[in-house]
Structures are given as structure tokens and as C-alpha cells.
């Protein structure tokens, strides 16, 4: 956990670490427990971004359609789902990256100037 924290510190730079996961509430709870149990703090803080919720907001689909089996292939990337924690983290990172790219093509209400 110390090595993990140190690696995150190297990546985070200005302290803006954000936990991201496909069902982030589930995965974050394990990460949070391990960090608090072994280091006394969680460098991610108290929450994160849930990929399923992000996809729901981006696509307008129902919650039922956020299951991985319903996510379109264009968001799944090429990495296999092995149920190995590191492999799955890489797969989820790629999925979120693809969704972020697609969402940047959508018109955002925040990009419009209010008059």
C-alpha cells in the first residue's frame, strides 16, 4: 500500500487524485479499507467517478443498460476482462478514456455562454 500511495503521489502532482471505477462504489470500498487499515488515510479521499454513472449520463440510457454486457464495443477497447485486479483496472481506464473522448464531442450545457 505504501508503494501504491507513493506511485499515486508521483502521478497526482497537485493532489488532484480521482478514483475512477466501473462500479466505483464497490471497488473504492476495498481501496479505502486497505489504505485506512495499512496507512491510516486514503489518498483518493471520500469518493470517485463511477464509469457506469458517467455512461448513463453521457448516453441517456437506463441504469439497467449500464451493465458491462450492454456497453457498446466502441467503449470497451481492446484489453481483455480477466478478473485480475491490475488487468481490470487497465481495462476500466481504457473504457473511461474512450467515453471521455466521445463525451467531449457532445454539446455541453456548460460550454454555452449565458446572456
C-alpha positions as CSV (number, residue, x, y, z in Angstrom):
1,X,0.0,0.0,0.0
2,X,3.0,2.3,0.6
3,X,4.2,1.7,-2.9
4,X,0.7,2.3,-4.3
5,X,0.4,5.6,-2.3
6,X,3.9,6.7,-3.5
7,X,3.0,5.9,-7.1
8,X,-0.2,7.9,-6.8
9,X,1.7,10.8,-5.3
10,X,4.0,10.8,-8.3
11,X,1.1,10.8,-10.7
12,X,-1.1,13.3,-8.8
13,X,1.3,16.1,-8.7
14,X,-1.0,18.8,-7.3
15,X,-3.1,16.4,-5.2
16,X,-6.0,16.1,-7.6
17,X,-6.2,12.3,-7.5
18,X,-9.6,11.0,-8.5
19,X,-10.7,7.4,-8.1
20,X,-12.4,6.0,-11.2
21,X,-14.0,2.6,-11.5
22,X,-16.7,0.6,-13.2
23,X,-18.9,0.3,-10.2
24,X,-16.7,2.7,-8.3
25,X,-18.6,2.3,-5.0
26,X,-17.7,-1.4,-4.9
27,X,-14.1,-1.0,-5.8
28,X,-13.5,2.2,-3.8
29,X,-14.7,0.5,-0.6
30,X,-11.9,-2.1,-0.9
31,X,-9.2,0.5,-1.7
32,X,-10.5,2.7,1.1
33,X,-10.3,-0.1,3.6
34,X,-6.8,-1.2,2.7
35,X,-5.4,2.4,2.7
36,X,-7.0,3.2,6.1
37,X,-6.0,-0.2,7.6
38,X,-2.4,-0.1,6.5
39,X,-1.6,3.6,6.1
40,X,-4.3,5.5,8.1
41,X,-5.6,7.5,5.1
42,X,-6.9,7.2,1.6
43,X,-5.2,9.4,-0.9
44,X,-8.3,9.4,-3.1
45,X,-10.4,10.9,-0.4
46,X,-14.1,10.0,0.1
47,X,-15.3,9.3,-3.4
48,X,-14.7,9.0,-7.1
49,X,-16.2,8.8,-10.6
50,X,-18.3,5.8,-11.4
51,X,-17.9,4.8,-15.0
52,X,-21.4,3.3,-15.1
53,X,-23.0,6.5,-13.9
54,X,-20.8,8.5,-16.3
55,X,-22.0,6.4,-19.2
56,X,-25.6,6.7,-18.1
57,X,-25.4,10.5,-18.1
58,X,-23.5,10.6,-21.3
59,X,-25.8,8.2,-23.3
60,X,-29.1,8.9,-21.6
61,X,-29.6,5.1,-21.1
62,X,-31.3,3.4,-18.2
63,X,-29.4,2.1,-15.2
64,X,-30.1,-1.4,-16.4
65,X,-28.2,-0.6,-19.6
66,X,-25.0,0.3,-17.8
67,X,-24.1,-3.3,-17.2
68,X,-20.8,-4.2,-19.0
69,X,-22.6,-6.6,-21.3
70,X,-24.7,-3.7,-22.6
71,X,-21.9,-1.2,-23.0
72,X,-21.2,-0.7,-26.8
73,X,-18.0,-2.3,-28.1
74,X,-16.6,1.1,-29.1
75,X,-16.2,1.9,-25.4
76,X,-14.6,-1.4,-24.4
77,X,-11.2,-1.1,-26.1
78,X,-9.0,-4.0,-26.8
79,X,-8.0,-5.1,-23.3
80,X,-9.5,-8.4,-22.1
81,X,-11.6,-8.7,-19.0
82,X,-9.6,-11.3,-16.9
83,X,-10.9,-10.6,-13.4
84,X,-7.3,-9.9,-12.4
85,X,-7.3,-6.6,-10.5
86,X,-4.5,-5.0,-12.4
87,X,-5.8,-6.1,-15.8
88,X,-9.3,-5.0,-14.9
89,X,-8.0,-1.6,-13.8
90,X,-6.3,-1.1,-17.1
91,X,-9.4,-2.2,-19.0
92,X,-11.6,0.2,-17.0
93,X,-9.1,3.1,-17.6
94,X,-9.2,2.4,-21.3
95,X,-13.0,2.3,-21.2
96,X,-13.3,5.6,-19.3
97,X,-10.8,7.2,-21.7
98,X,-12.9,6.2,-24.7
99,X,-16.0,7.5,-23.0
100,X,-14.3,10.8,-22.2
101,X,-13.2,11.3,-25.8
102,X,-16.8,10.5,-27.0
103,X,-18.3,12.9,-24.4
104,X,-16.1,15.7,-25.5
105,X,-17.8,15.5,-28.9
106,X,-21.2,16.1,-27.2
107,X,-22.5,19.6,-26.8
108,X,-22.2,20.6,-23.1
109,X,-24.7,23.0,-21.5
110,X,-21.6,24.3,-19.6
111,X,-19.9,25.4,-22.8
112,X,-22.7,27.7,-23.7
113,X,-22.4,31.3,-22.6
114,X,-25.4,32.6,-20.6
115,X,-26.7,36.0,-21.5
